[in-house]
Amino acid sequence: MVSENLKNALRITTGFVEIFFICGLVYGWGAFDYILKEESVYQELCEEKSESGNVTVNCEAQDTIYVSFFLII
């Protein structure tokens, strides 16, 4: 039979492991989203507008794909 102290230690350990992996995904998403945009993933969905030499990009479709990807994960 497994002792109560060992059960508690396993619960705490698995809790820390779960928090490590889940929070890494949630809090790391902002950086991952930035990297995807820098690498021009789904860039073909964006619309470019030129205004006096400045190029602004409307990427609502790209952001929608990223949000959908985050929700699936």
Secondary structure, 3 states (H helix, E strand, C coil): CCCHHHHHHHHHHHHHHHHHHHHHHHHHHHHHHHHHHHCCCCHHHCEEEEECCEEEEECHHHHHHHHHHHHHC
